[in-house]
Amino acid sequence: MSEPISIQPPELDQQVQRTARKNVVIYGAARILLVVVLTAIIHGIALLISSPVPLLISAMLALIVAFPLSMLIFDKLRMNASAALAEWDAQRKAHKEWVQRELADR
């Protein structure tokens, strides 16, 4: 009885994983920075018009404004993060399928 020839496992490129993480961190940091800047602007405008608004309310309004605004402003960052995550996910799935095939052969 001959043993089945094992196919080499798909390579998991660590550079793809690092790139994906870096792109996600950059996109997340940009969105957080946008919320902070918008909070400062909204709170500054409230102070200029002598209308005391709690900082938490300014932050919540900034958060609501930042969600759609970040989709427009950081379009390229979002696309880079999504593409890198998709490539990393494809590698992980290929490796998982290889492991399942190897285990099924035993």
VENRAGI-V247514 format. One record per residue. N is the residue number from 1. SS is DSSP state (helix for helix, strand for strand, loop for the rest). PSI is psi in radians with two decimals (999 if undefined). D_CENTER is the distance of its C-alpha to the mean C-alpha in Angstrom with 2 decimals. Layout:
N|SS|PSI|D_CENTER ; N|SS|PSI|D_CENTER
//
This chain:
1|loop|2.23|49.79 ; 2|loop|2.56|47.15 ; 3|loop|2.51|43.71 ; 4|loop|2.50|40.77 ; 5|loop|2.15|39.20 ; 6|loop|2.26|35.72 ; 7|loop|2.47|33.10 ; 8|loop|2.50|30.88 ; 9|loop|2.60|27.42 ; 10|loop|2.49|24.57 ; 11|loop|2.31|23.15 ; 12|loop|1.85|19.80 ; 13|loop|2.00|18.72 ; 14|helix|-0.46|17.29 ; 15|helix|-0.64|16.37 ; 16|helix|-0.73|13.88 ; 17|helix|-0.78|12.25 ; 18|helix|-0.72|12.43 ; 19|helix|-0.74|11.12 ; 20|helix|-0.82|7.94 ; 21|helix|-0.75|7.53 ; 22|helix|-0.78|8.86 ; 23|helix|-0.67|6.80 ; 24|helix|-0.71|3.48 ; 25|helix|-0.74|6.52 ; 26|helix|-0.79|8.22 ; 27|helix|-0.76|6.31 ; 28|helix|-0.75|6.37 ; 29|helix|-0.67|9.84 ; 30|helix|-0.71|10.93 ; 31|helix|-0.69|10.48 ; 32|helix|-0.74|12.32 ; 33|helix|-0.68|14.84 ; 34|helix|-0.74|15.48 ; 35|helix|-0.74|16.36 ; 36|helix|-0.78|18.59 ; 37|helix|-0.78|20.30 ; 38|helix|-0.64|20.94 ; 39|helix|-0.79|22.33 ; 40|helix|-0.73|24.65 ; 41|helix|-0.84|25.78 ; 42|helix|-0.76|26.51 ; 43|helix|-0.66|28.27 ; 44|helix|-0.74|30.17 ; 45|helix|-0.70|31.37 ; 46|helix|-0.69|32.50 ; 47|helix|-0.62|34.46 ; 48|helix|-0.61|35.98 ; 49|loop|0.24|37.40 ; 50|loop|0.73|38.68 ; 51|loop|1.66|36.77 ; 52|loop|2.10|35.47 ; 53|loop|2.30|32.13 ; 54|loop|2.57|30.48 ; 55|helix|-0.60|27.37 ; 56|helix|-0.68|25.53 ; 57|helix|-0.72|26.49 ; 58|helix|-0.71|25.30 ; 59|helix|-0.71|21.88 ; 60|helix|-0.73|21.68 ; 61|helix|-0.71|22.79 ; 62|helix|-0.67|20.29 ; 63|helix|-0.75|17.45 ; 64|helix|-0.71|18.96 ; 65|helix|-0.61|19.37 ; 66|helix|-0.51|15.94 ; 67|helix|-1.04|14.14 ; 68|helix|-0.53|15.86 ; 69|helix|-0.66|16.40 ; 70|helix|-0.51|12.83 ; 71|helix|-0.56|12.58 ; 72|helix|-0.79|15.68 ; 73|helix|-0.75|15.36 ; 74|loop|0.69|11.94 ; 75|helix|-0.79|12.36 ; 76|helix|-0.71|12.37 ; 77|helix|-0.72|9.22 ; 78|helix|-0.74|7.42 ; 79|helix|-0.70|9.69 ; 80|helix|-0.78|9.22 ; 81|helix|-0.76|5.57 ; 82|helix|-0.75|6.92 ; 83|helix|-0.75|10.09 ; 84|helix|-0.71|9.28 ; 85|helix|-0.65|7.74 ; 86|helix|-0.70|10.85 ; 87|helix|-0.73|13.10 ; 88|helix|-0.73|12.27 ; 89|helix|-0.68|12.80 ; 90|helix|-0.71|15.99 ; 91|helix|-0.77|17.27 ; 92|helix|-0.73|16.83 ; 93|helix|-0.71|18.62 ; 94|helix|-0.71|21.32 ; 95|helix|-0.70|21.99 ; 96|helix|-0.75|22.18 ; 97|helix|-0.67|24.61 ; 98|helix|-0.76|26.63 ; 99|helix|-0.74|26.99 ; 100|helix|-0.70|28.11 ; 101|helix|-0.73|30.62 ; 102|helix|-0.72|31.95 ; 103|helix|-0.55|32.47 ; 104|helix|-0.49|34.11 ; 105|loop|-0.20|36.58 ; 106|loop|999|37.93
//
